Amino acid sequence: MSYTSHNLSDTIVALATPSGTGAIAIIRLSGPKAIEICDAVFSKSLAEKDTHTIHFGTIKDDTQDVIDEVLVSLFKAPKSYTKENVVEVSCHGSDYIVQRLIQLFIKKGARMANPGEFTLRAFLNGQMDLSQAEAVADLIASNSKASHELAMRQMRGGFSDEIKELRQQLIDFASLIELELDFSEEDVEFANRDDLKDLIVKIQTLIRKLIDSFHLGNVIKNGVSTVIAGRPNAGKSTLLNALLNEERAIVSDIAGTTRDTVEESLNIKGIQFRLIDTAGIRRAQDQIEQIGVERTMEKISKSTVVIYVFDVISSGPKELWEDLDRFLYGSRALTANSKKIFIANKMDLNPYTKPEDYYREGLISEENLIPVSAKNQMNIGYLKDVLYQTVIENPQLMDQTIVSNTRHYDALSKTDQSLNAVLNGMNTGITSDFIAMDIRQALYYLGTITGEVSTDDLLGNIFSNFCIGK
């Protein structure tokens, strides 16, 4: 499908609610013939009705058999989601009814919508820019308070406004550079180079702030991959149950009970943590346990946070350090970027244990070692606070513009590189035509974020990931 040459004269139809039997289903039509198509089968005429009104009636097929009693919501252009005529039919949630109604609307002149085509039309008709359209998908996928707030903030245009302002400042200077090129034979300089340098530095400062926010944005959007690791019988499954406050994992005194990973979600202050309980790390006793240990190492290598649990009864400082050197650092499972929290478990059985005895310079300290009794819920609340603080290092960032989209991060990074080229070029005395070229490149990358610059491939990649009814 071609997106930039999209045919807006079509009227599209799709199920806007999840498929499957339910109490209510909503079928959405959008396009110039949406009202006409509905009028052809609905018991009331919508053409003369006011926009933003709801009407009760029946829908009949060509043989005048009643398919269903429905509520029809009417949104007349341009006051609709797509800025086109939109009709939403609320019917009973039977798959049979839904399919009959969609087939009937198609027979009367509509066609099935492509993935994300309703939001694509909203973008093409100027209802929202591209980054706002992408935020719609993020809002649908949000599974925590923080990800919901982030998507809402972007959908309302906060991020877009910042990008548009930066781009406009560059455009103003670029126009002066272009003017210089028209008078190149007269050796005239319209754009003050010192002012341009100051502007570039100012824009780069703002862009790098947005780039730096991506780690936080990615955490909020996708959740925090958090692996619980340690020797067999260290209390990993008990810790998982304590964090979740439910008996999710099997707990046993028999070492090696957990042979595969167990994954659950935990919401801490609006941030979603994906907790992964893993098989105990030791020299495997059999082939099945070996597979479990290998999977543990793989999960650790891909995690954002590693909670390493050790038993203060059976593991002294020397044993802990040897295990870390042999199984984690020796195997290179732990990456430099992963956050590490060490849990001194079973403190209730050995209350005289001194946590400071386990400290190791550059690895284990008071900040990341927590004495715990998972069985008795001791310090579990404190552990949750530490987990939150580990990924949200600066809570004030939560109130600022945050980048959560990989495409936006890439475009901002390329913009920064182009602006670097502008500065380097001015410092080495290159001619205005090369400066103009680098500024155009920066403007291009900024434009791809909001959709002021778009291609078929770009729009195709974005909207193909939407659900069909959105």
C-alpha positions as CSV (number, residue, x, y, z in Angstrom):
1,M,0.0,0.0,0.0
2,S,1.3,3.5,-0.9
3,Y,0.9,5.8,2.1
4,T,1.9,9.2,0.9
5,S,-0.2,8.8,-2.3
6,H,-3.1,7.3,-0.2
7,N,-6.5,7.5,-1.7
8,L,-8.6,9.5,0.7
9,S,-11.7,9.1,-1.5
10,D,-12.2,5.5,-0.2
11,T,-14.5,4.8,2.7
12,I,-12.9,2.3,5.1
13,V,-14.4,0.0,7.7
14,A,-13.0,-2.1,10.5
15,L,-13.8,-3.6,13.9
16,A,-12.6,-1.1,16.5
17,T,-12.9,-3.3,19.5
18,P,-11.0,-6.6,20.2
19,S,-12.2,-9.6,18.2
20,G,-14.0,-12.3,20.1
21,T,-17.4,-12.7,21.7
22,G,-18.3,-9.9,24.1
23,A,-21.2,-7.8,25.2
24,I,-20.6,-5.0,22.7
25,A,-18.6,-4.6,19.5
26,I,-17.9,-1.3,17.7
27,I,-17.5,-1.1,13.9
28,R,-16.0,2.1,12.6
29,L,-16.5,3.6,9.1
30,S,-14.6,6.7,7.9
31,G,-14.6,8.5,4.6
32,P,-16.8,10.6,2.3
33,K,-19.5,7.9,1.9
34,A,-19.6,6.7,5.6
35,I,-23.0,8.3,6.3
36,E,-24.4,7.3,2.9
37,I,-23.3,3.6,3.4
38,C,-24.9,3.5,6.9
39,D,-28.1,5.2,5.7
40,A,-28.5,2.4,3.1
41,V,-28.9,-0.2,5.8
42,F,-29.9,1.7,9.0
43,S,-33.5,2.3,9.9
44,K,-33.0,6.0,10.4
45,S,-31.5,8.6,8.1
46,L,-28.3,10.2,9.4
47,A,-27.7,12.7,6.6
48,E,-29.7,15.5,8.3
49,K,-28.7,14.6,11.9
50,D,-26.4,16.8,13.9
51,T,-22.8,15.8,14.4
52,H,-21.8,14.1,17.7
53,T,-25.2,12.5,18.2
54,I,-26.2,8.9,18.9
55,H,-29.2,7.1,17.3
56,F,-30.9,3.8,18.1
57,G,-32.3,1.6,15.4
58,T,-32.0,-1.6,13.4
59,I,-29.7,-2.6,10.6
60,K,-31.3,-4.8,7.9
61,D,-29.7,-6.8,5.0
62,D,-30.9,-6.7,1.4
63,T,-33.7,-9.1,2.1
64,Q,-34.9,-6.8,5.0
65,D,-34.0,-9.3,7.6
66,V,-32.9,-7.6,10.8
67,I,-29.3,-8.3,11.6
68,D,-29.2,-6.4,14.9
69,E,-30.4,-3.6,17.0
70,V,-27.6,-1.0,17.2
71,L,-26.5,2.4,18.5
72,V,-25.0,4.6,15.8
73,S,-22.6,7.4,16.8
74,L,-22.3,10.2,14.1
75,F,-19.3,12.4,13.7
76,K,-19.4,14.8,10.7
77,A,-16.3,16.2,9.1
78,P,-14.1,17.9,10.1
79,K,-15.1,17.3,13.8
80,S,-14.0,13.7,14.0
81,Y,-10.9,11.6,14.7
82,T,-9.9,11.4,11.0
83,K,-11.4,14.8,10.1
84,E,-13.7,12.8,7.7
85,N,-17.3,11.7,8.1
86,V,-17.1,8.9,10.8
87,V,-19.8,6.5,11.8
88,E,-19.4,4.1,14.7
89,V,-21.9,1.3,15.0
90,S,-22.2,-0.3,18.5
91,C,-23.7,-3.8,18.0
92,H,-23.9,-6.9,20.1
93,G,-20.5,-8.6,20.4
94,S,-21.3,-11.8,18.4
95,D,-18.6,-12.7,15.8
96,Y,-21.4,-13.7,13.5
97,I,-23.2,-10.3,13.8
98,V,-19.9,-8.4,13.4
99,Q,-18.9,-10.3,10.3
100,R,-22.4,-9.9,8.7
101,L,-22.4,-6.1,9.4
102,I,-18.9,-5.6,8.0
103,Q,-19.7,-7.7,4.9
104,L,-22.8,-5.6,4.4
105,F,-20.9,-2.3,4.7
106,I,-18.3,-3.6,2.2
107,K,-21.1,-4.6,-0.2
108,K,-22.5,-1.1,0.0
109,G,-19.2,0.5,-1.0
110,A,-16.7,0.5,1.9
111,R,-13.4,-1.4,1.9
112,M,-11.6,-3.1,4.8
113,A,-9.2,-0.7,6.5
114,N,-5.5,-1.4,6.6
115,P,-3.5,-1.5,9.9
116,G,-3.5,2.0,11.4
117,E,-5.4,3.5,8.5
118,F,-7.8,5.5,10.7
119,T,-4.9,7.2,12.5
120,L,-3.0,7.5,9.2
121,R,-5.9,9.5,7.8
122,A,-5.9,11.7,10.9
123,F,-2.2,12.4,10.2
124,L,-2.7,13.0,6.4
125,N,-5.7,15.3,7.1
126,G,-3.7,17.4,9.6
127,Q,-5.5,16.3,12.7
128,M,-2.1,15.3,14.4
129,D,1.5,15.1,13.4
130,L,3.5,11.9,13.1
131,S,4.9,11.7,16.6
132,Q,1.4,12.2,18.0
133,A,0.1,9.4,15.8
134,E,2.8,7.1,17.1
135,A,1.8,8.0,20.6
136,V,-1.7,6.6,19.9
137,A,-0.2,3.2,19.5
138,D,1.9,3.7,22.6
139,L,-1.3,4.7,24.5
140,I,-3.1,1.5,23.5
141,A,-0.1,-0.6,24.5
142,S,0.5,1.2,27.8
143,N,0.4,-1.1,30.8
144,S,1.4,1.2,33.7
145,K,0.6,4.7,35.0
146,A,4.0,6.0,33.8
147,S,3.7,4.6,30.3
148,H,0.2,5.9,30.1
149,E,1.2,9.4,31.2
150,L,4.2,9.5,28.8
151,A,2.0,8.5,25.8
152,M,-0.7,11.0,26.8
153,R,1.9,13.8,27.0
154,Q,3.3,13.0,23.6
155,M,-0.2,12.6,22.0
156,R,-1.1,16.0,23.2
157,G,1.9,17.5,21.4
158,G,4.4,18.4,24.1
159,F,7.3,16.6,22.3
160,S,6.1,17.8,18.9
161,D,6.0,21.4,20.0
162,E,9.7,21.3,21.2
163,I,10.9,19.7,17.9
164,K,8.9,22.2,15.8
165,E,10.3,25.1,17.7
166,L,13.9,23.8,17.2
167,R,13.3,23.2,13.6
168,Q,11.8,26.7,13.0
169,Q,14.9,28.3,14.5
170,L,17.1,26.4,12.2
171,I,14.9,27.2,9.2
172,D,15.2,30.9,9.9
173,F,19.0,30.7,9.8
174,A,19.0,28.4,6.9
175,S,17.0,30.9,4.8
176,L,19.7,33.5,5.4
177,I,22.4,31.0,4.4
178,E,20.4,30.2,1.2
179,L,20.1,33.9,0.5
180,E,23.8,34.2,0.7
181,L,24.1,31.6,-2.0
182,D,22.0,33.7,-4.3
183,F,24.4,36.6,-3.9
184,S,27.6,34.4,-3.9
185,E,29.2,36.5,-6.6
186,E,28.9,39.7,-4.4
187,D,30.5,38.1,-1.3
188,V,27.6,39.2,0.9
189,E,27.1,37.6,4.4
190,F,23.5,37.8,5.7
191,A,23.8,35.2,8.5
192,N,26.1,36.2,11.4
193,R,28.4,33.2,11.9
194,D,28.8,33.8,15.7
195,D,25.0,33.9,16.1
196,L,24.7,30.7,14.1
197,K,27.2,29.0,16.3
198,D,25.4,30.1,19.4
199,L,22.1,28.8,18.0
200,I,23.6,25.4,17.1
201,V,25.1,25.0,20.6
202,K,21.7,25.9,22.1
203,I,19.8,23.5,19.9
204,Q,22.4,20.7,20.5
205,T,22.0,21.2,24.3
206,L,18.3,20.7,24.1
207,I,18.6,17.7,21.6
208,R,21.2,16.0,23.8
209,K,18.9,16.4,26.8
210,L,16.2,14.6,24.8
211,I,18.7,11.9,23.7
212,D,19.7,11.3,27.3
213,S,16.1,10.9,28.3
214,F,15.7,7.9,26.0
215,H,17.0,5.3,28.5
216,L,14.3,6.4,31.0
217,G,11.6,6.6,28.2
218,N,12.5,3.1,27.0
219,V,12.2,1.8,30.6
220,I,8.8,3.4,31.1
221,K,7.5,2.2,27.7
222,N,8.7,-1.3,27.7
223,G,9.1,-2.1,31.4
224,V,12.3,-3.1,33.3
225,S,13.7,-6.6,32.6
226,T,14.7,-7.7,36.1
227,V,16.4,-11.1,36.6
228,I,16.5,-12.8,40.1
229,A,19.6,-14.9,40.1
230,G,21.7,-16.8,42.6
231,R,22.7,-20.3,43.8
232,P,20.1,-23.0,44.2
233,N,18.1,-22.7,47.4
234,A,19.3,-19.2,48.0
235,G,15.6,-18.1,48.3
236,K,15.0,-16.6,44.8
237,S,11.5,-18.0,44.4
238,T,10.6,-17.0,47.9
239,L,11.8,-13.5,47.1
240,L,9.7,-13.4,43.9
241,N,6.6,-14.5,46.0
242,A,7.4,-11.8,48.6
243,L,7.7,-9.1,45.9
244,L,4.4,-10.1,44.3
245,N,2.8,-10.8,47.7
246,E,1.4,-14.1,46.4
247,E,2.5,-17.7,46.0
248,R,3.6,-17.5,42.3
249,A,6.7,-19.7,42.3
250,I,7.1,-23.2,43.8
251,V,9.2,-23.0,47.0
252,S,11.1,-26.1,48.3
253,D,14.0,-27.0,50.5
254,I,15.2,-29.3,47.6
255,A,18.0,-27.5,45.7
256,G,17.3,-27.0,42.0
257,T,13.5,-26.9,42.1
258,T,13.3,-24.1,39.5
259,R,14.5,-25.6,36.2
260,D,13.1,-22.9,33.9
261,T,12.4,-19.2,34.1
262,V,9.2,-17.9,35.8
263,E,8.1,-14.4,34.6
264,E,5.7,-12.0,36.4
265,S,5.0,-8.3,36.3
266,L,5.3,-6.0,39.3
267,N,4.2,-2.3,39.3
268,I,6.2,0.0,41.5
269,K,5.1,3.6,41.6
270,G,3.8,3.4,38.0
271,I,6.9,1.6,36.6
272,Q,6.4,-1.9,35.3
273,F,9.1,-4.4,36.3
274,R,9.3,-7.7,34.5
275,L,10.5,-10.1,37.2
276,I,12.2,-13.2,36.0
277,D,12.9,-16.0,38.5
278,T,15.7,-18.2,37.1
279,A,17.2,-21.6,37.7
280,G,20.0,-21.7,40.4
281,I,23.5,-21.1,39.2
282,R,25.9,-23.9,40.0
283,R,27.7,-26.7,38.2
284,A,24.8,-28.6,36.7
285,Q,24.0,-32.1,38.0
286,D,22.3,-33.2,34.9
287,Q,21.5,-32.1,31.3
288,I,18.1,-30.6,32.2
289,E,19.7,-28.4,34.9
290,Q,22.4,-27.4,32.5
291,I,19.8,-26.1,30.1
292,G,18.2,-24.2,32.9
293,V,21.6,-22.6,33.9
294,E,22.3,-21.6,30.3
295,R,18.9,-19.9,30.1
296,T,19.6,-18.1,33.3
297,M,22.9,-16.8,31.9
298,E,21.1,-15.7,28.7
299,K,18.4,-13.8,30.7
300,I,21.1,-12.1,32.8
301,S,22.9,-10.9,29.8
302,K,19.8,-9.2,28.4
303,S,18.5,-7.8,31.7
304,T,18.3,-4.2,32.8
305,V,18.5,-5.1,36.5
306,V,20.0,-8.2,38.1
307,I,19.0,-9.1,41.7
308,Y,21.6,-11.5,42.9
309,V,20.4,-13.5,45.9
310,F,22.7,-15.2,48.3
311,D,22.1,-17.2,51.5
312,V,23.9,-15.8,54.5
313,I,23.8,-19.2,56.2
314,S,25.8,-21.1,53.5
315,S,27.6,-18.2,51.7
316,G,30.2,-16.1,53.4
317,P,31.9,-13.2,51.7
318,K,34.6,-15.4,50.1
319,E,32.0,-17.9,48.7
320,L,29.9,-15.0,47.3
321,W,32.9,-13.4,45.6
322,E,34.0,-16.7,44.2
323,D,30.5,-17.4,42.8
324,L,30.4,-14.0,41.1
325,D,33.8,-14.3,39.6
326,R,33.2,-17.9,38.4
327,F,29.6,-17.9,37.2
328,L,28.8,-14.2,36.3
329,Y,31.9,-12.3,35.5
330,G,33.8,-15.3,34.3
331,S,31.1,-16.2,31.9
332,R,30.6,-12.5,31.0
333,A,26.9,-12.8,31.7
334,L,26.9,-9.5,33.6
335,T,27.2,-6.5,31.4
336,A,28.7,-3.1,32.5
337,N,25.3,-1.4,31.8
338,S,23.2,-3.7,33.9
339,K,22.2,-2.4,37.4
340,K,23.1,-4.8,40.2
341,I,21.3,-5.3,43.5
342,F,22.6,-7.9,46.0
343,I,20.3,-9.6,48.5
344,A,21.6,-11.0,51.7
345,N,18.7,-13.4,52.3
346,K,17.7,-15.5,55.3
347,M,18.8,-12.8,57.8
348,D,16.2,-14.2,60.2
349,L,18.3,-17.4,60.6
350,N,21.6,-15.5,61.0
351,P,20.7,-12.1,62.5
352,Y,24.3,-11.3,63.5
353,T,25.5,-11.3,59.9
354,K,27.4,-8.1,59.1
355,P,26.4,-6.9,55.6
356,E,29.6,-4.8,55.4
357,D,31.7,-8.0,55.5
358,Y,30.3,-8.7,51.9
359,Y,31.3,-5.3,50.5
360,R,33.6,-5.4,47.6
361,E,35.1,-2.2,46.0
362,G,33.5,-1.2,42.8
363,L,30.8,-4.0,43.0
364,I,29.0,-4.4,46.4
365,S,28.4,-1.5,48.8
366,E,25.9,-0.1,51.2
367,E,23.9,1.3,48.3
368,N,23.2,-2.0,46.5
369,L,23.4,-4.7,49.2
370,I,20.1,-5.2,51.1
371,P,19.7,-7.6,54.1
372,V,16.4,-9.4,53.7
373,S,14.3,-12.2,55.1
374,A,12.1,-13.0,52.1
375,K,10.2,-15.6,54.1
376,N,9.2,-13.0,56.7
377,Q,8.8,-10.0,54.2
378,M,11.7,-8.2,56.0
379,N,12.9,-5.2,54.0
380,I,10.8,-6.1,50.9
381,G,9.3,-2.6,50.9
382,Y,12.8,-1.1,51.0
383,L,13.9,-3.4,48.1
384,K,11.0,-2.1,46.0
385,D,12.1,1.5,46.7
386,V,15.7,0.6,45.7
387,L,14.4,-1.0,42.5
388,Y,12.5,2.1,41.6
389,Q,15.4,4.4,42.4
390,T,17.8,2.2,40.5
391,V,16.0,2.8,37.2
392,I,14.6,6.3,37.9
393,E,17.8,7.9,39.1
394,N,16.4,11.4,38.8
395,P,12.6,11.5,39.5
396,Q,12.5,15.2,38.3
397,L,13.0,13.9,34.8
398,M,9.5,12.3,35.0
399,D,8.0,15.9,34.7
400,Q,10.1,16.8,31.6
401,T,9.8,15.8,27.9
402,I,11.0,12.2,27.6
403,V,11.9,10.3,24.4
404,S,10.5,6.8,24.3
405,N,10.5,6.0,20.6
406,T,13.5,4.4,19.0
407,R,12.9,6.1,15.7
408,H,12.8,9.5,17.4
409,Y,16.0,8.7,19.3
410,D,17.7,7.7,16.0
411,A,16.5,10.9,14.3
412,L,17.7,13.1,17.1
413,S,21.1,11.4,17.1
414,K,21.5,12.0,13.4
415,T,20.4,15.6,13.9
416,D,23.1,16.1,16.5
417,Q,25.7,14.6,14.1
418,S,24.6,17.0,11.3
419,L,24.8,20.0,13.7
420,N,28.3,18.9,14.7
421,A,29.2,19.0,11.0
422,V,27.9,22.5,10.8
423,L,30.1,23.6,13.7
424,N,33.1,21.8,12.4
425,G,32.6,23.3,9.0
426,M,32.4,26.9,10.3
427,N,35.5,26.3,12.4
428,T,37.4,25.1,9.4
429,G,36.1,27.9,7.2
430,I,34.1,25.9,4.6
431,T,31.9,27.7,2.1
432,S,28.2,28.6,2.7
433,D,27.0,25.9,0.3
434,F,28.4,23.1,2.5
435,I,27.1,24.8,5.7
436,A,23.6,25.0,4.0
437,M,23.9,21.3,3.1
438,D,24.5,20.2,6.7
439,I,21.7,22.4,8.0
440,R,19.3,20.9,5.4
441,Q,20.3,17.5,6.7
442,A,19.6,18.4,10.3
443,L,16.2,19.9,9.2
444,Y,15.4,16.7,7.3
445,Y,16.0,14.5,10.4
446,L,14.0,16.8,12.7
447,G,11.2,16.8,10.1
448,T,11.0,13.0,10.0
449,I,10.0,13.0,13.7
450,T,6.8,15.1,13.2
451,G,6.1,14.0,9.7
452,E,6.9,17.3,8.0
453,V,9.3,15.0,6.0
454,S,7.8,11.6,5.2
455,T,8.1,8.7,2.8
456,D,6.1,5.7,1.8
457,D,8.6,3.4,3.6
458,L,8.6,5.5,6.8
459,L,4.7,5.7,7.0
460,G,4.5,2.0,6.1
461,N,6.8,1.0,8.9
462,I,5.0,3.0,11.4
463,F,1.3,2.3,10.7
464,S,1.8,-1.4,9.8
465,N,2.4,-2.0,13.5
466,F,-1.0,-0.5,14.5
467,C,-4.1,-2.6,15.0
468,I,-6.5,-2.6,12.1
469,G,-9.3,-0.7,13.9
470,K,-7.1,2.2,14.9
